[in-house]
């Protein structure tokens, strides 16, 4: 899996298209989006996009937990 710069893959999550993704941050905020709102790139060499492009998250805030429900 290809990453950008110093990025690392910490978790891989299996979810259905209509599942909700809950992102819990280090400051106690929770963000919710549907799986189908995450851009899909089926290429193995895809680098993906930053979470700040999907969520209104502060740059200094970190996602600590991710749940699919």
N, C-alpha and C positions, 0 to 999 in steps of 0.2 A: 504494500500500500504506500503510495507516494504522498509525502507531506511537504508543507512549505517551511522553509527556514528551520527554526527550532521546535516546530509543532510535533506532538506525539499523539498516537492513537492510544487512549486509555481504556475505552470500552467500545464494544460493538453490541448494538441493541437490535433485537428482532421485534418488529411491530407491524400491525395491519394498517392499511391506508387510512382508515377512519379512526384510528386510535388517537387519543390526546397525548401529547408529549408535555410533561411537566418538568420545567427547569427550575431547580431550587438554587439560590445564590448564597454566597457567603455573608451577605447582609440581611438575609431572611426574606428576600423577595421571591415570588414564584411567578413564572411566566408559563402560559399555556398556548400551544399551537397544535393544529392537526398535522398528522404525518404527511398528508398530501400537500401541505404548504411548504415542505422542505424540498428544494430543487433536487431533482433526481438526475444523476449522470451515471449511466450504466458502464462506463469505461473503467477498467481496472486501474488506469493511470490517472484518473481524475483527482484533482487536488482538493476539491470541495470549496466551501466558502466559510467565512468567519461568522460566528454566532451574532456578532454585532450587526450583521446584515439581515438577520432574521428576527431578532428581539431588540427591544429598546433598552438594552443592558448597558450599564456604565463600563467604560474601558477598564477601570480598576477593580470591578466586581468580577468574581469567579463563579462559574457553575460548579456546585459541589455534588449535586445529586440530579440524576435524570431518570424519570419514570415514564413508562408507557402504560396508559390505562384505557 
